[in-house]
Amino acid sequence: MPTFRTKSVSTKVSDEEYAQFEALAGGQTMSEWVRDVLLKAAKPNTSEQIVLAELIALRTILLNAFYKQTQGERLTADEMQRLIERADHDKFRKAQERLAAANGGAE
C-alpha cells in the first residue's frame, strides 16, 4: 500500500536562491529535489561520523602517549593496547557528542 504524503513544508527564497536550486534540481521537479535534500540532511552522515570517530580515537591515543612521555615515562605494549581499546570503545560516542554540539544539540 502506498504511503500518501499529506503534510507540507514551505519557505521563502530569493530569486537568486531559487535559480540556484533550479540548477541543482536538474531534471527533477523542485518539490522532489527539495524533499530529497531535506531527507538527506535529516540523516546523519555515516562517513563523517566514522572519520571523526577515528580522529578522536587517534587524538586520545596520541595525547595520552605524549603526556606519559613528557612525564619521562615509557608506554609498555600492554599500556598502549589498553589506550587503543579505550579509544576505540569511546570513539563513536564522542564523535556523536561533538557533532551534536556542533549542530547546536540537533542530533
Secondary structure as UniProt FT lines:
FT   HELIX           15..25
FT   TURN            26..27
FT   HELIX           30..42
FT   HELIX           46..70
FT   TURN            71..72
FT   HELIX           77..102
FT   TURN            103..105
//
